[in-house]
């Protein structure tokens, strides 16, 4: 797992460690790690044109000391000072190594345009809100340059705690972060500004408390695997209540997500037309025609988890089905129309068995009575609030999918592509997570694994595996790819929800 800690915890750990070390040791550790990554990104350090964007904080000091190390190896290093007060010892070290400092209003634009490498040290993890001048202009110049851009700890303009971006922000190719990840490096829109994130160990580990956010590597995603003694019942039977006379597509897609999501058996129940379409497209599913009444569950057969809601409608009959499913003692995933019903009858969630809710921002706004725009701007805050208010595991869909349970670190999904923002992909995700629940996974693990596999299937469907080449290759994660920077992937193409279903087996193979 990649562990991320809130800024306050990072500061406390830094203070605890610095109290045990000679003055300046921690900054030198950070600078050494930053310089090593930067050197690896250059074809040749000697003669390389390196520009440092230096703010007034310790981040600027890290950058200056890293620049001094590169200058001693023959790089031509210029520091653009964003303000009158920058780290004096770091500046002296840079000048002693042969580097130069220039004010931003002089030759900064030309230097950045001609640079091979730009190191962003304008603001650190304490920065919040929009960048002021000259920081904002320098961030825009760096982002528009053809140079490799490396952010020191966090790209300037990105809120390290939340990933929020207000106004101009540096768009880095690589972000070198120290001691631990910060939540804002993993959550969009901030994550989209980070490129490949490289963690440098500076010794904070023993002084850090429990993480606030975690993100999985491929080896952390462990869906149930069939064993020699497995049969369809041991692998898990998922029941799906979805689709109505006018909304049949959601039923077909949700069932497909479960069929390709590892379920031993899928039992699908709905009105006649939806059943007909599911039977035609997924003949392996066991189908039952029901009327939307409270006693309908008795006709379906034994299941080990339920998925309810996609395309179900929100009328009286649909509400009776949602109520009946939530009255069982089995794990239940509620999505789409089911969420609309639960939003007006939140008492249905008071149950001893696990419940997973999979809203997008609009659906969550109804569940917790919050503004949709506020949710989209502060996703981490609102998914935590939802998990505390609703007795359920909450998966908030979006550019960064977040999964929250009360008193647990929030899971951040690192896979996916913007092409997944198309009708029906959420229905596929519901069926997939339902299959994982039926296979015996705990709700938090099932939701996080489902999001990971779903996002990975989207990436496979749009572009296939990444082709990594060039000087950045040593710092890129191994496939399945999880970075967002200049990763050498083929150009992505539009996909449909069916494409995601078809790519799910490849996603499972990629992590096993």
FENSULWO-V163773 format. One record per residue. N is the residue number from 1. RES is the residue in one letter. SS is DSSP state (H for helix, E for strand, L for the rest). OMEGA is omega in whole degrees, -180 to 180 (none if undefined). Layout:
n:N res:RES ss:SS omega:OMEGA
n:N res:RES ss:SS omega:OMEGA
This chain:
n:1 res:X ss:L omega:167
n:2 res:X ss:E omega:-177
n:3 res:X ss:E omega:179
n:4 res:X ss:E omega:-178
n:5 res:X ss:L omega:176
n:6 res:X ss:L omega:-175
n:7 res:X ss:H omega:-179
n:8 res:X ss:H omega:178
n:9 res:X ss:H omega:178
n:10 res:X ss:H omega:179
n:11 res:X ss:H omega:180
n:12 res:X ss:H omega:179
n:13 res:X ss:H omega:178
n:14 res:X ss:H omega:179
n:15 res:X ss:H omega:-180
n:16 res:X ss:H omega:-179
n:17 res:X ss:H omega:-179
n:18 res:X ss:H omega:178
n:19 res:X ss:L omega:-178
n:20 res:X ss:L omega:-173
n:21 res:X ss:L omega:171
n:22 res:X ss:L omega:-177
n:23 res:X ss:L omega:177
n:24 res:X ss:L omega:-176
n:25 res:X ss:H omega:-177
n:26 res:X ss:H omega:179
n:27 res:X ss:H omega:180
n:28 res:X ss:H omega:176
n:29 res:X ss:H omega:180
n:30 res:X ss:H omega:-179
n:31 res:X ss:H omega:180
n:32 res:X ss:H omega:179
n:33 res:X ss:H omega:179
n:34 res:X ss:H omega:-180
n:35 res:X ss:H omega:-179
n:36 res:X ss:H omega:178
n:37 res:X ss:H omega:-179
n:38 res:X ss:H omega:179
n:39 res:X ss:H omega:179
n:40 res:X ss:H omega:180
n:41 res:X ss:H omega:-179
n:42 res:X ss:L omega:175
n:43 res:X ss:L omega:179
n:44 res:X ss:L omega:-179
n:45 res:X ss:L omega:-177
n:46 res:X ss:L omega:179
n:47 res:X ss:L omega:180
n:48 res:X ss:L omega:180
n:49 res:X ss:E omega:-175
n:50 res:X ss:E omega:178
n:51 res:X ss:E omega:177
n:52 res:X ss:E omega:173
n:53 res:X ss:E omega:-164
n:54 res:X ss:E omega:173
n:55 res:X ss:L omega:-172
n:56 res:X ss:L omega:-176
n:57 res:X ss:L omega:179
n:58 res:X ss:H omega:176
n:59 res:X ss:H omega:176
n:60 res:X ss:H omega:177
n:61 res:X ss:H omega:176
n:62 res:X ss:H omega:-177
n:63 res:X ss:H omega:-180
n:64 res:X ss:H omega:179
n:65 res:X ss:H omega:176
n:66 res:X ss:H omega:177
n:67 res:X ss:H omega:178
n:68 res:X ss:H omega:178
n:69 res:X ss:H omega:178
n:70 res:X ss:H omega:179
n:71 res:X ss:H omega:180
n:72 res:X ss:H omega:176
n:73 res:X ss:L omega:173
n:74 res:X ss:L omega:177
n:75 res:X ss:L omega:175
n:76 res:X ss:E omega:-170
n:77 res:X ss:E omega:174
n:78 res:X ss:E omega:177
n:79 res:X ss:E omega:175
n:80 res:X ss:E omega:-175
n:81 res:X ss:E omega:179
n:82 res:X ss:L omega:-177
n:83 res:X ss:L omega:-175
n:84 res:X ss:L omega:-176
n:85 res:X ss:L omega:173
n:86 res:X ss:L omega:-172
n:87 res:X ss:L omega:-173
n:88 res:X ss:H omega:-180
n:89 res:X ss:H omega:178
n:90 res:X ss:H omega:178
n:91 res:X ss:H omega:178
n:92 res:X ss:H omega:179
n:93 res:X ss:H omega:179
n:94 res:X ss:H omega:-179
n:95 res:X ss:H omega:179
n:96 res:X ss:H omega:180
n:97 res:X ss:L omega:178
n:98 res:X ss:L omega:178
n:99 res:X ss:L omega:-179
n:100 res:X ss:E omega:175
n:101 res:X ss:E omega:179
n:102 res:X ss:E omega:175
n:103 res:X ss:E omega:-175
n:104 res:X ss:L omega:-176
n:105 res:X ss:L omega:-177
n:106 res:X ss:L omega:-174
n:107 res:X ss:L omega:-174
n:108 res:X ss:H omega:-177
n:109 res:X ss:H omega:180
n:110 res:X ss:H omega:180
n:111 res:X ss:H omega:-179
n:112 res:X ss:H omega:-179
n:113 res:X ss:H omega:-177
n:114 res:X ss:H omega:-172
n:115 res:X ss:L omega:168
n:116 res:X ss:L omega:-176
n:117 res:X ss:E omega:175
n:118 res:X ss:E omega:177
n:119 res:X ss:E omega:-179
n:120 res:X ss:E omega:174
n:121 res:X ss:E omega:-175
n:122 res:X ss:L omega:179
n:123 res:X ss:L omega:-179
n:124 res:X ss:L omega:-176
n:125 res:X ss:L omega:178
n:126 res:X ss:L omega:-178
n:127 res:X ss:L omega:177
n:128 res:X ss:L omega:-178
n:129 res:X ss:L omega:-176
n:130 res:X ss:L omega:179
n:131 res:X ss:L omega:174
n:132 res:X ss:L omega:174
n:133 res:X ss:L omega:4
n:134 res:X ss:L omega:-176
n:135 res:X ss:H omega:-177
n:136 res:X ss:H omega:179
n:137 res:X ss:H omega:179
n:138 res:X ss:H omega:177
n:139 res:X ss:H omega:179
n:140 res:X ss:H omega:180
n:141 res:X ss:H omega:-180
n:142 res:X ss:H omega:-177
n:143 res:X ss:H omega:-178
n:144 res:X ss:H omega:-175
n:145 res:X ss:L omega:176
n:146 res:X ss:L omega:180
n:147 res:X ss:L omega:168
n:148 res:X ss:E omega:-177
n:149 res:X ss:E omega:180
n:150 res:X ss:E omega:177
n:151 res:X ss:E omega:178
n:152 res:X ss:E omega:179
n:153 res:X ss:L omega:178
n:154 res:X ss:L omega:177
n:155 res:X ss:L omega:-180
n:156 res:X ss:L omega:-176
n:157 res:X ss:L omega:177
n:158 res:X ss:E omega:176
n:159 res:X ss:L omega:-174
n:160 res:X ss:L omega:-177
n:161 res:X ss:L omega:-172
n:162 res:X ss:L omega:-173
n:163 res:X ss:L omega:-179
n:164 res:X ss:L omega:177
n:165 res:X ss:E omega:178
n:166 res:X ss:L omega:179
n:167 res:X ss:L omega:-176
n:168 res:X ss:L omega:176
n:169 res:X ss:L omega:178
n:170 res:X ss:L omega:174
n:171 res:X ss:L omega:-172
n:172 res:X ss:L omega:170
n:173 res:X ss:L omega:179
n:174 res:X ss:E omega:172
n:175 res:X ss:E omega:177
n:176 res:X ss:E omega:-178
n:177 res:X ss:E omega:-167
n:178 res:X ss:E omega:171
n:179 res:X ss:L omega:180
n:180 res:X ss:L omega:173
n:181 res:X ss:E omega:173
n:182 res:X ss:L omega:-176
n:183 res:X ss:H omega:-177
n:184 res:X ss:H omega:177
n:185 res:X ss:H omega:-175
n:186 res:X ss:L omega:-173
n:187 res:X ss:L omega:176
n:188 res:X ss:L omega:7
n:189 res:X ss:L omega:-178
n:190 res:X ss:H omega:-178
n:191 res:X ss:H omega:-179
n:192 res:X ss:H omega:179
n:193 res:X ss:H omega:-170
n:194 res:X ss:L omega:-171
n:195 res:X ss:L omega:177
n:196 res:X ss:E omega:-179
n:197 res:X ss:E omega:180
n:198 res:X ss:E omega:-180
n:199 res:X ss:E omega:177
n:200 res:X ss:E omega:180
n:201 res:X ss:L omega:177
n:202 res:X ss:L omega:175
n:203 res:X ss:L omega:-178
n:204 res:X ss:L omega:-170
n:205 res:X ss:H omega:-178
n:206 res:X ss:H omega:-175
n:207 res:X ss:H omega:-180
n:208 res:X ss:L omega:175
n:209 res:X ss:L omega:-176
n:210 res:X ss:L omega:-179
n:211 res:X ss:L omega:177
n:212 res:X ss:L omega:-177
n:213 res:X ss:E omega:175
n:214 res:X ss:E omega:176
n:215 res:X ss:E omega:-172
n:216 res:X ss:L omega:160
n:217 res:X ss:L omega:-179
n:218 res:X ss:H omega:-177
n:219 res:X ss:H omega:178
n:220 res:X ss:H omega:-178
n:221 res:X ss:L omega:-172
n:222 res:X ss:L omega:176
n:223 res:X ss:L omega:-178
n:224 res:X ss:L omega:176
n:225 res:X ss:L omega:178
n:226 res:X ss:L omega:178
n:227 res:X ss:L omega:-176
n:228 res:X ss:L omega:-178
n:229 res:X ss:L omega:-176
n:230 res:X ss:L omega:166
n:231 res:X ss:L omega:-174
n:232 res:X ss:H omega:-180
n:233 res:X ss:H omega:178
n:234 res:X ss:H omega:-180
n:235 res:X ss:H omega:175
n:236 res:X ss:L omega:178
n:237 res:X ss:E omega:-180
n:238 res:X ss:E omega:176
n:239 res:X ss:E omega:-177
n:240 res:X ss:E omega:174
n:241 res:X ss:E omega:-173
n:242 res:X ss:L omega:173
n:243 res:X ss:L omega:174
n:244 res:X ss:L omega:-177
n:245 res:X ss:L omega:-178
n:246 res:X ss:L omega:-176
n:247 res:X ss:L omega:-174
n:248 res:X ss:L omega:-177
n:249 res:X ss:H omega:-180
n:250 res:X ss:H omega:179
n:251 res:X ss:H omega:-179
n:252 res:X ss:H omega:-177
n:253 res:X ss:H omega:178
n:254 res:X ss:H omega:178
n:255 res:X ss:H omega:178
n:256 res:X ss:H omega:177
n:257 res:X ss:H omega:178
n:258 res:X ss:H omega:-179
n:259 res:X ss:H omega:180
n:260 res:X ss:L omega:-179
n:261 res:X ss:L omega:174
n:262 res:X ss:L omega:179
n:263 res:X ss:L omega:175
n:264 res:X ss:L omega:177
n:265 res:X ss:E omega:174
n:266 res:X ss:E omega:173
n:267 res:X ss:E omega:-179
n:268 res:X ss:E omega:-180
n:269 res:X ss:E omega:180
n:270 res:X ss:E omega:178
n:271 res:X ss:L omega:-171
n:272 res:X ss:H omega:-175
n:273 res:X ss:H omega:178
n:274 res:X ss:H omega:178
n:275 res:X ss:H omega:-180
n:276 res:X ss:H omega:-178
n:277 res:X ss:H omega:178
n:278 res:X ss:H omega:180
n:279 res:X ss:H omega:-179
n:280 res:X ss:H omega:-175
n:281 res:X ss:H omega:-178
n:282 res:X ss:L omega:-176
n:283 res:X ss:L omega:179
n:284 res:X ss:L omega:178
n:285 res:X ss:L omega:175
n:286 res:X ss:E omega:-172
n:287 res:X ss:E omega:179
n:288 res:X ss:E omega:174
n:289 res:X ss:E omega:-180
n:290 res:X ss:L omega:166
n:291 res:X ss:L omega:-178
n:292 res:X ss:L omega:180
n:293 res:X ss:L omega:-177
n:294 res:X ss:H omega:-176
n:295 res:X ss:H omega:-174
n:296 res:X ss:H omega:-174
n:297 res:X ss:H omega:-178
n:298 res:X ss:H omega:-179
n:299 res:X ss:H omega:-168
n:300 res:X ss:L omega:-176
n:301 res:X ss:L omega:-175
n:302 res:X ss:L omega:174
n:303 res:X ss:L omega:179
n:304 res:X ss:L omega:174
n:305 res:X ss:E omega:-179
n:306 res:X ss:E omega:166
n:307 res:X ss:E omega:-177
n:308 res:X ss:E omega:170
n:309 res:X ss:L omega:-175
n:310 res:X ss:L omega:178
n:311 res:X ss:L omega:-173
n:312 res:X ss:L omega:-170
n:313 res:X ss:L omega:-176
n:314 res:X ss:L omega:-179
n:315 res:X ss:L omega:-175
n:316 res:X ss:H omega:-180
n:317 res:X ss:H omega:178
n:318 res:X ss:H omega:180
n:319 res:X ss:H omega:180
n:320 res:X ss:H omega:178
n:321 res:X ss:H omega:178
n:322 res:X ss:H omega:179
n:323 res:X ss:H omega:-179
n:324 res:X ss:H omega:-180
n:325 res:X ss:H omega:-179
n:326 res:X ss:H omega:175
n:327 res:X ss:L omega:179
n:328 res:X ss:L omega:178
n:329 res:X ss:L omega:-179
n:330 res:X ss:L omega:172
n:331 res:X ss:E omega:-179
n:332 res:X ss:E omega:169
n:333 res:X ss:E omega:180
n:334 res:X ss:E omega:-178
n:335 res:X ss:L omega:168
n:336 res:X ss:L omega:-178
n:337 res:X ss:H omega:176
n:338 res:X ss:H omega:178
n:339 res:X ss:H omega:177
n:340 res:X ss:H omega:178
n:341 res:X ss:H omega:-180
n:342 res:X ss:H omega:180
n:343 res:X ss:H omega:179
n:344 res:X ss:H omega:178
n:345 res:X ss:L omega:-175
n:346 res:X ss:H omega:-180
n:347 res:X ss:H omega:179
n:348 res:X ss:H omega:-179
n:349 res:X ss:H omega:178
n:350 res:X ss:L omega:-176
n:351 res:X ss:L omega:-178
n:352 res:X ss:L omega:-177
n:353 res:X ss:L omega:-175
n:354 res:X ss:L omega:175
n:355 res:X ss:E omega:176
n:356 res:X ss:E omega:177
n:357 res:X ss:E omega:-175
n:358 res:X ss:L omega:-177
n:359 res:X ss:L omega:159
n:360 res:X ss:L omega:-172
n:361 res:X ss:H omega:180
n:362 res:X ss:H omega:178
n:363 res:X ss:H omega:178
n:364 res:X ss:H omega:179
n:365 res:X ss:H omega:177
n:366 res:X ss:H omega:-178
n:367 res:X ss:H omega:-176
n:368 res:X ss:H omega:177
n:369 res:X ss:L omega:179
n:370 res:X ss:L omega:180
n:371 res:X ss:L omega:-178
n:372 res:X ss:H omega:-179
n:373 res:X ss:H omega:178
n:374 res:X ss:H omega:178
n:375 res:X ss:H omega:-178
n:376 res:X ss:H omega:180
n:377 res:X ss:H omega:-176
n:378 res:X ss:L omega:-173
n:379 res:X ss:H omega:-178
n:380 res:X ss:H omega:179
n:381 res:X ss:H omega:-174
n:382 res:X ss:H omega:177
n:383 res:X ss:H omega:174
n:384 res:X ss:H omega:179
n:385 res:X ss:H omega:-180
n:386 res:X ss:H omega:-180
n:387 res:X ss:H omega:180
n:388 res:X ss:H omega:-178
n:389 res:X ss:H omega:-175
n:390 res:X ss:L omega:179
n:391 res:X ss:L omega:-175
n:392 res:X ss:L omega:166
n:393 res:X ss:E omega:-174
n:394 res:X ss:E omega:174
n:395 res:X ss:E omega:180
n:396 res:X ss:E omega:-178
n:397 res:X ss:L omega:177
n:398 res:X ss:L omega:-178
n:399 res:X ss:L omega:166
n:400 res:X ss:L omega:178
n:401 res:X ss:L omega:-180
n:402 res:X ss:E omega:179
n:403 res:X ss:E omega:-174
n:404 res:X ss:E omega:166
n:405 res:X ss:L omega:-178
n:406 res:X ss:L omega:177
n:407 res:X ss:L omega:175
n:408 res:X ss:L omega:174
n:409 res:X ss:L omega:178
n:410 res:X ss:E omega:177
n:411 res:X ss:E omega:177
n:412 res:X ss:E omega:-180
n:413 res:X ss:L omega:-177
n:414 res:X ss:L omega:-177
n:415 res:X ss:L omega:176
n:416 res:X ss:L omega:-180
n:417 res:X ss:L omega:177
n:418 res:X ss:H omega:179
n:419 res:X ss:H omega:175
n:420 res:X ss:H omega:178
n:421 res:X ss:L omega:180
n:422 res:X ss:L omega:-173
n:423 res:X ss:L omega:173
n:424 res:X ss:L omega:-178
n:425 res:X ss:H omega:176
n:426 res:X ss:H omega:176
n:427 res:X ss:H omega:176
n:428 res:X ss:H omega:180
n:429 res:X ss:H omega:-180
n:430 res:X ss:H omega:178
n:431 res:X ss:H omega:179
n:432 res:X ss:H omega:180
n:433 res:X ss:H omega:177
n:434 res:X ss:H omega:178
n:435 res:X ss:H omega:180
n:436 res:X ss:H omega:176
n:437 res:X ss:H omega:180
n:438 res:X ss:H omega:178
n:439 res:X ss:L omega:174
n:440 res:X ss:L omega:179
n:441 res:X ss:L omega:174
n:442 res:X ss:L omega:-174
n:443 res:X ss:H omega:-179
n:444 res:X ss:H omega:180
n:445 res:X ss:H omega:-180
n:446 res:X ss:H omega:-180
n:447 res:X ss:H omega:-179
n:448 res:X ss:H omega:179
n:449 res:X ss:H omega:178
n:450 res:X ss:H omega:178
n:451 res:X ss:H omega:-179
n:452 res:X ss:H omega:-178
n:453 res:X ss:H omega:179
n:454 res:X ss:H omega:179
n:455 res:X ss:H omega:179
n:456 res:X ss:H omega:177
n:457 res:X ss:H omega:176
n:458 res:X ss:H omega:179
n:459 res:X ss:H omega:179
n:460 res:X ss:H omega:-178
n:461 res:X ss:H omega:-176
n:462 res:X ss:H omega:-171
n:463 res:X ss:H omega:-174
n:464 res:X ss:L omega:-178
n:465 res:X ss:L omega:-179
n:466 res:X ss:L omega:173
n:467 res:X ss:L omega:-173
n:468 res:X ss:L omega:178
n:469 res:X ss:L omega:176
n:470 res:X ss:L omega:-174
n:471 res:X ss:L omega:180
n:472 res:X ss:L omega:-170
n:473 res:X ss:H omega:-178
n:474 res:X ss:H omega:-174
n:475 res:X ss:H omega:-180
n:476 res:X ss:L omega:178
n:477 res:X ss:L omega:177
n:478 res:X ss:L omega:176
n:479 res:X ss:L omega:2
n:480 res:X ss:L omega:-167
n:481 res:X ss:L omega:-178
n:482 res:X ss:L omega:-180
n:483 res:X ss:L omega:-179
n:484 res:X ss:L omega:-175
n:485 res:X ss:L omega:-179
n:486 res:X ss:L omega:-167
n:487 res:X ss:L omega:177
n:488 res:X ss:L omega:180
n:489 res:X ss:L omega:173
n:490 res:X ss:L omega:179
n:491 res:X ss:L omega:-178
n:492 res:X ss:L omega:-179
n:493 res:X ss:L omega:180
n:494 res:X ss:L omega:178
n:495 res:X ss:L omega:173
n:496 res:X ss:L omega:178
n:497 res:X ss:H omega:176
n:498 res:X ss:H omega:179
n:499 res:X ss:H omega:179
n:500 res:X ss:H omega:178
n:501 res:X ss:H omega:-177
n:502 res:X ss:H omega:-179
n:503 res:X ss:H omega:-177
n:504 res:X ss:H omega:178
n:505 res:X ss:H omega:178
n:506 res:X ss:H omega:177
n:507 res:X ss:H omega:176
n:508 res:X ss:H omega:-180
n:509 res:X ss:H omega:-177
n:510 res:X ss:H omega:-179
n:511 res:X ss:H omega:-179
n:512 res:X ss:L omega:none
